[in-house]
Amino acid sequence: MAAIEVETQDCSMLGDAEIEEMANLCVEGANAFEIGLISKQTEAWVLATTARENGRLKGFALCTLERIGGTPSVIIGMASIHPTSRRNTVLRAVINELQRRAVMAFPDEDVVFGARFNSPEALEAYRSLSDLIPRPDHRATGEERAWGRRFVKRFGLPSASYDERAFVTTGDGSAPCVFDHVSLKPETVDPEIAAIFKKLKTKRGDSVVAWGWAMSEDLEKLA
């Protein structure tokens, strides 16, 4: 079985052929990001992480590593994992690469990872993170709600579209730039996690803003 090859480069280095390859990958996903949208997102974000098997693209993520209010952050603007039988391996490879980049940029610090989701299955991407928000049976603090507003601003979304208590952004009819991943075992999704997403109107472009923390001691292992 071929190894998954992961690479991160500046979005500015992506050519038309690579962007078209990303769009072709998305066709089979739950969110069929079109080439025009992907092209615009490569201009909005700094880094592109790609995962390949035998040279063929199997997953990608567009992100930025920066400090928000002094806090080390990885903001994932868009991601898609090809729904093959090895999707979990690809997902882990992409997330591990993002975490490796995080520890290189922010050594000895906890790092917050933020992204948008329109399916509870895609939250498998956060499996290795701590203190996930939102999560069942947890009433978010004022500071946690503030983090939601910070991410919404960084995603370039209007503040009026965001419900800071439900962590939901209301769409405008356009395709939302989310982390797209379909679980191999959707029946294992926690019903309480699924309930967070039930009120989303996905055709309108609604999404959940979610984040979690990669702890410094865990990141050190990837350095």
PEBEL-V376618 format. One record per pair of residues at least 4 apart in sequence whose ideal C-beta (glycine too) atoms are under 8 Angstrom apart, sorted by the first residue. I is the first residue (numbers start at 0). J is the second residue. D is the distance in whole Angstrom. If there is no record, write none. Layout:
i:I j:J d:D
i:I j:J d:D
This chain:
i:1 j:52 d:5
i:1 j:53 d:5
i:2 j:52 d:8
i:3 j:50 d:5
i:3 j:51 d:7
i:3 j:52 d:6
i:3 j:57 d:7
i:3 j:85 d:8
i:3 j:88 d:6
i:3 j:89 d:6
i:3 j:92 d:4
i:4 j:50 d:7
i:4 j:51 d:5
i:4 j:52 d:7
i:5 j:48 d:7
i:5 j:49 d:7
i:5 j:50 d:5
i:5 j:51 d:8
i:5 j:92 d:5
i:5 j:93 d:7
i:5 j:95 d:8
i:5 j:96 d:5
i:6 j:48 d:7
i:6 j:49 d:5
i:6 j:51 d:8
i:7 j:46 d:6
i:7 j:47 d:7
i:7 j:48 d:5
i:7 j:49 d:8
i:7 j:96 d:6
i:7 j:100 d:6
i:8 j:12 d:5
i:8 j:13 d:7
i:8 j:46 d:7
i:8 j:47 d:6
i:8 j:49 d:8
i:9 j:45 d:7
i:9 j:46 d:7
i:9 j:47 d:7
i:10 j:41 d:4
i:10 j:42 d:7
i:10 j:44 d:6
i:10 j:45 d:6
i:10 j:46 d:6
i:10 j:47 d:5
i:10 j:61 d:6
i:11 j:41 d:8
i:12 j:47 d:8
i:13 j:17 d:5
i:13 j:18 d:6
i:13 j:41 d:5
i:13 j:47 d:6
i:14 j:18 d:7
i:15 j:19 d:6
i:16 j:20 d:6
i:17 j:21 d:7
i:17 j:49 d:8
i:18 j:22 d:7
i:18 j:34 d:6
i:18 j:37 d:5
i:18 j:38 d:5
i:18 j:41 d:6
i:19 j:23 d:6
i:19 j:34 d:6
i:20 j:24 d:7
i:20 j:56 d:5
i:21 j:25 d:7
i:21 j:32 d:8
i:21 j:34 d:8
i:21 j:37 d:5
i:21 j:56 d:7
i:21 j:59 d:6
i:21 j:79 d:7
i:22 j:26 d:7
i:22 j:32 d:6
i:22 j:33 d:6
i:22 j:34 d:4
i:22 j:37 d:6
i:24 j:28 d:7
i:24 j:56 d:5
i:24 j:57 d:7
i:24 j:58 d:8
i:24 j:59 d:7
i:24 j:79 d:6
i:24 j:81 d:5
i:25 j:30 d:7
i:25 j:31 d:5
i:25 j:32 d:4
i:25 j:33 d:8
i:25 j:37 d:8
i:25 j:79 d:5
i:25 j:179 d:7
i:26 j:31 d:5
i:27 j:81 d:7
i:27 j:82 d:6
i:28 j:32 d:8
i:28 j:79 d:5
i:28 j:80 d:7
i:28 j:81 d:7
i:28 j:82 d:6
i:28 j:179 d:5
i:28 j:180 d:8
i:28 j:181 d:7
i:29 j:117 d:8
i:29 j:118 d:6
i:29 j:179 d:6
i:29 j:181 d:6
i:30 j:79 d:7
i:30 j:117 d:7
i:30 j:174 d:7
i:30 j:175 d:8
i:30 j:177 d:6
i:30 j:179 d:4
i:31 j:174 d:8
i:32 j:36 d:5
i:32 j:37 d:5
i:32 j:77 d:7
i:32 j:79 d:6
i:32 j:174 d:6
i:32 j:176 d:8
i:32 j:179 d:7
i:33 j:37 d:7
i:33 j:174 d:7
i:34 j:38 d:6
i:35 j:39 d:7
i:36 j:40 d:6
i:36 j:174 d:6
i:36 j:176 d:7
i:37 j:41 d:7
i:37 j:77 d:7
i:38 j:42 d:7
i:39 j:43 d:7
i:40 j:44 d:6
i:40 j:61 d:5
i:40 j:76 d:6
i:40 j:77 d:5
i:40 j:176 d:6
i:41 j:47 d:7
i:41 j:61 d:6
i:43 j:61 d:8
i:43 j:76 d:6
i:43 j:155 d:7
i:44 j:61 d:4
i:44 j:62 d:6
i:44 j:63 d:5
i:44 j:74 d:8
i:44 j:76 d:4
i:44 j:77 d:7
i:45 j:62 d:7
i:45 j:63 d:5
i:45 j:64 d:7
i:46 j:61 d:7
i:46 j:62 d:5
i:46 j:63 d:7
i:46 j:64 d:7
i:46 j:100 d:7
i:47 j:59 d:6
i:47 j:60 d:7
i:47 j:61 d:6
i:48 j:59 d:6
i:48 j:60 d:5
i:48 j:61 d:8
i:48 j:62 d:7
i:48 j:93 d:6
i:48 j:96 d:5
i:48 j:97 d:6
i:48 j:100 d:8
i:49 j:56 d:6
i:49 j:58 d:7
i:49 j:59 d:5
i:50 j:56 d:7
i:50 j:57 d:5
i:50 j:58 d:4
i:50 j:59 d:7
i:50 j:89 d:5
i:50 j:92 d:5
i:50 j:93 d:5
i:50 j:96 d:8
i:51 j:55 d:6
i:51 j:56 d:6
i:51 j:57 d:6
i:52 j:57 d:5
i:52 j:85 d:7
i:52 j:89 d:8
i:56 j:81 d:7
i:57 j:80 d:7
i:57 j:81 d:5
i:57 j:83 d:7
i:57 j:85 d:7
i:57 j:86 d:8
i:57 j:89 d:5
i:58 j:78 d:7
i:58 j:79 d:7
i:58 j:80 d:4
i:58 j:81 d:6
i:58 j:86 d:8
i:58 j:89 d:4
i:58 j:90 d:7
i:58 j:92 d:7
i:58 j:93 d:5
i:59 j:78 d:7
i:59 j:79 d:6
i:59 j:93 d:7
i:60 j:75 d:6
i:60 j:77 d:7
i:60 j:78 d:4
i:60 j:93 d:5
i:60 j:97 d:6
i:60 j:178 d:8
i:61 j:75 d:7
i:61 j:76 d:5
i:61 j:77 d:5
i:61 j:78 d:7
i:62 j:73 d:6
i:62 j:74 d:6
i:62 j:75 d:5
i:62 j:76 d:6
i:62 j:78 d:8
i:62 j:97 d:6
i:63 j:73 d:8
i:63 j:74 d:5
i:63 j:76 d:7
i:64 j:71 d:8
i:64 j:72 d:7
i:64 j:73 d:6
i:64 j:100 d:6
i:64 j:101 d:6
i:64 j:104 d:5
i:64 j:105 d:8
i:65 j:72 d:6
i:65 j:74 d:7
i:66 j:70 d:6
i:66 j:71 d:6
i:66 j:72 d:7
i:67 j:72 d:5
i:67 j:74 d:8
i:67 j:111 d:8
i:67 j:149 d:5
i:67 j:153 d:7
i:68 j:149 d:7
i:70 j:111 d:6
i:71 j:101 d:7
i:71 j:104 d:7
i:71 j:105 d:4
i:71 j:108 d:5
i:71 j:109 d:7
i:71 j:110 d:4
i:71 j:111 d:7
i:72 j:110 d:7
i:72 j:111 d:5
i:72 j:112 d:8
i:72 j:113 d:7
i:73 j:97 d:6
i:73 j:100 d:8
i:73 j:101 d:5
i:73 j:110 d:6
i:73 j:111 d:7
i:73 j:112 d:5
i:73 j:113 d:7
i:73 j:213 d:8
i:74 j:113 d:5
i:74 j:114 d:8
i:74 j:150 d:7
i:74 j:153 d:5
i:74 j:154 d:8
i:75 j:97 d:7
i:75 j:112 d:7
i:75 j:113 d:7
i:75 j:114 d:4
i:75 j:178 d:6
i:76 j:114 d:8
i:76 j:154 d:7
i:76 j:176 d:6
i:77 j:176 d:4
i:77 j:177 d:7
i:77 j:178 d:8
i:78 j:93 d:7
i:78 j:114 d:7
i:78 j:124 d:7
i:78 j:177 d:8
i:78 j:178 d:4
i:78 j:179 d:6
i:78 j:180 d:8
i:79 j:179 d:4
i:79 j:180 d:8
i:80 j:86 d:5
i:80 j:89 d:5
i:80 j:90 d:5
i:80 j:93 d:7
i:80 j:179 d:7
i:80 j:180 d:4
i:80 j:181 d:8
i:81 j:86 d:7
i:81 j:89 d:7
i:82 j:86 d:6
i:82 j:181 d:5
i:83 j:89 d:8
i:84 j:183 d:7
i:85 j:89 d:6
i:86 j:90 d:6
i:86 j:180 d:7
i:86 j:181 d:7
i:86 j:183 d:6
i:87 j:91 d:6
i:87 j:123 d:7
i:87 j:183 d:6
i:88 j:92 d:6
i:89 j:93 d:6
i:90 j:94 d:6
i:90 j:123 d:6
i:90 j:124 d:6
i:90 j:180 d:6
i:91 j:95 d:6
i:92 j:96 d:6
i:93 j:97 d:7
i:94 j:98 d:6
i:94 j:124 d:6
i:94 j:127 d:7
i:95 j:99 d:6
i:95 j:221 d:6
i:96 j:100 d:6
i:97 j:101 d:6
i:97 j:112 d:7
i:98 j:102 d:7
i:98 j:110 d:8
i:98 j:127 d:7
i:98 j:213 d:5
i:98 j:217 d:8
i:98 j:218 d:6
i:98 j:221 d:5
i:99 j:103 d:7
i:99 j:221 d:4
i:99 j:222 d:7
i:100 j:104 d:6
i:101 j:105 d:6
i:101 j:110 d:4
i:101 j:112 d:8
i:101 j:213 d:6
i:101 j:218 d:6
i:102 j:106 d:6
i:102 j:110 d:8
i:102 j:215 d:8
i:102 j:218 d:4
i:102 j:219 d:7
i:102 j:221 d:6
i:102 j:222 d:5
i:103 j:222 d:7
i:105 j:110 d:5
i:106 j:222 d:7
i:107 j:215 d:6
i:107 j:219 d:8
i:108 j:215 d:6
i:109 j:212 d:5
i:109 j:213 d:7
i:109 j:214 d:5
i:109 j:215 d:5
i:110 j:212 d:7
i:110 j:213 d:5
i:110 j:215 d:8
i:110 j:218 d:7
i:111 j:146 d:7
i:111 j:210 d:6
i:111 j:211 d:7
i:111 j:212 d:6
i:111 j:213 d:8
i:112 j:125 d:7
i:112 j:128 d:6
i:112 j:210 d:6
i:112 j:211 d:6
i:112 j:212 d:7
i:112 j:213 d:6
i:113 j:146 d:8
i:113 j:150 d:4
i:113 j:153 d:8
i:113 j:208 d:7
i:113 j:209 d:7
i:113 j:210 d:4
i:114 j:124 d:7
i:114 j:177 d:7
i:114 j:178 d:5
i:114 j:209 d:7
i:114 j:210 d:7
i:115 j:154 d:7
i:115 j:168 d:7
i:115 j:175 d:6
i:115 j:176 d:6
i:115 j:177 d:5
i:115 j:178 d:7
i:115 j:206 d:4
i:115 j:207 d:7
i:115 j:208 d:6
i:115 j:209 d:8
i:116 j:121 d:5
i:116 j:122 d:6
i:116 j:177 d:5
i:116 j:178 d:6
i:116 j:196 d:8
i:116 j:206 d:6
i:116 j:207 d:5
i:116 j:209 d:6
i:117 j:121 d:8
i:117 j:175 d:6
i:117 j:177 d:5
i:117 j:196 d:7
i:117 j:199 d:6
i:117 j:201 d:5
i:117 j:205 d:7
i:117 j:206 d:5
i:117 j:207 d:7
i:118 j:177 d:8
i:118 j:179 d:8
i:118 j:180 d:8
i:118 j:181 d:7
i:118 j:196 d:7
i:119 j:188 d:5
i:119 j:189 d:8
i:119 j:192 d:5
i:119 j:193 d:5
i:119 j:195 d:7
i:119 j:196 d:5
i:120 j:180 d:6
i:120 j:181 d:6
i:120 j:182 d:4
i:120 j:185 d:5
i:120 j:188 d:6
i:121 j:177 d:7
i:121 j:178 d:5
i:121 j:179 d:6
i:121 j:180 d:4
i:121 j:181 d:8
i:121 j:182 d:8
i:122 j:126 d:8
i:122 j:131 d:8
i:122 j:192 d:6
i:122 j:209 d:7
i:123 j:180 d:6
i:123 j:182 d:6
i:124 j:178 d:6
i:124 j:180 d:6
i:125 j:131 d:6
i:125 j:209 d:7
i:125 j:211 d:5
i:127 j:213 d:7
i:127 j:217 d:7
i:128 j:211 d:3
i:128 j:212 d:6
i:128 j:213 d:6
i:129 j:211 d:6
i:129 j:212 d:5
i:129 j:213 d:8
i:129 j:214 d:6
i:130 j:211 d:6
i:130 j:212 d:5
i:131 j:209 d:7
i:131 j:210 d:8
i:131 j:211 d:4
i:132 j:137 d:7
i:132 j:139 d:6
i:132 j:143 d:5
i:132 j:146 d:7
i:132 j:147 d:7
i:132 j:166 d:7
i:132 j:209 d:7
i:132 j:210 d:6
i:132 j:211 d:7
i:133 j:137 d:7
i:133 j:139 d:7
i:133 j:165 d:8
i:133 j:166 d:5
i:133 j:195 d:6
i:133 j:207 d:7
i:133 j:209 d:6
i:134 j:192 d:8
i:135 j:189 d:7
i:135 j:191 d:4
i:135 j:192 d:7
i:135 j:194 d:8
i:135 j:195 d:8
i:136 j:191 d:7
i:139 j:143 d:4
i:139 j:144 d:5
i:139 j:147 d:8
i:139 j:164 d:7
i:139 j:166 d:8
i:140 j:144 d:7
i:141 j:145 d:6
i:142 j:146 d:7
i:143 j:147 d:7
i:144 j:148 d:7
i:144 j:163 d:4
i:144 j:164 d:7
i:145 j:149 d:6
i:146 j:150 d:6
i:146 j:210 d:6
i:147 j:151 d:6
i:147 j:161 d:7
i:147 j:163 d:5
i:147 j:166 d:6
i:147 j:208 d:5
i:147 j:210 d:8
i:148 j:152 d:6
i:148 j:158 d:7
i:148 j:161 d:7
i:148 j:163 d:6
i:149 j:153 d:6
i:150 j:154 d:6
i:150 j:208 d:5
i:150 j:210 d:6
i:151 j:156 d:5
i:151 j:158 d:6
i:151 j:160 d:8
i:151 j:161 d:5
i:151 j:168 d:6
i:151 j:208 d:6
i:152 j:156 d:8
i:152 j:158 d:7
i:154 j:168 d:8
i:154 j:176 d:7
i:154 j:208 d:8
i:156 j:160 d:6
i:156 j:161 d:7
i:156 j:168 d:6
i:157 j:161 d:8
i:160 j:168 d:5
i:160 j:169 d:5
i:160 j:170 d:8
i:160 j:171 d:8
i:161 j:167 d:7
i:161 j:168 d:5
i:161 j:169 d:8
i:161 j:208 d:7
i:162 j:166 d:7
i:162 j:167 d:5
i:162 j:168 d:8
i:162 j:169 d:8
i:165 j:198 d:7
i:166 j:195 d:8
i:166 j:207 d:6
i:166 j:208 d:5
i:166 j:209 d:7
i:167 j:198 d:7
i:167 j:199 d:7
i:167 j:205 d:6
i:167 j:206 d:7
i:167 j:207 d:6
i:167 j:208 d:8
i:168 j:175 d:8
i:168 j:205 d:7
i:168 j:206 d:5
i:168 j:207 d:8
i:168 j:208 d:6
i:169 j:203 d:7
i:169 j:205 d:6
i:170 j:175 d:6
i:170 j:200 d:7
i:170 j:203 d:4
i:170 j:204 d:2
i:170 j:205 d:5
i:170 j:206 d:7
i:171 j:203 d:8
i:171 j:204 d:6
i:172 j:203 d:6
i:172 j:204 d:6
i:173 j:204 d:6
i:174 j:204 d:6
i:175 j:204 d:5
i:175 j:205 d:7
i:175 j:206 d:5
i:177 j:206 d:5
i:181 j:185 d:8
i:182 j:187 d:7
i:182 j:188 d:7
i:188 j:192 d:6
i:188 j:193 d:5
i:189 j:193 d:7
i:190 j:194 d:6
i:191 j:195 d:8
i:192 j:196 d:8
i:193 j:197 d:7
i:195 j:207 d:6
i:196 j:207 d:6
i:199 j:205 d:4
i:199 j:206 d:7
i:199 j:207 d:7
i:200 j:205 d:5
i:201 j:205 d:6
i:213 j:217 d:6
i:213 j:218 d:5
i:214 j:218 d:7
i:215 j:219 d:6
i:216 j:220 d:8
i:217 j:221 d:8
i:218 j:222 d:7
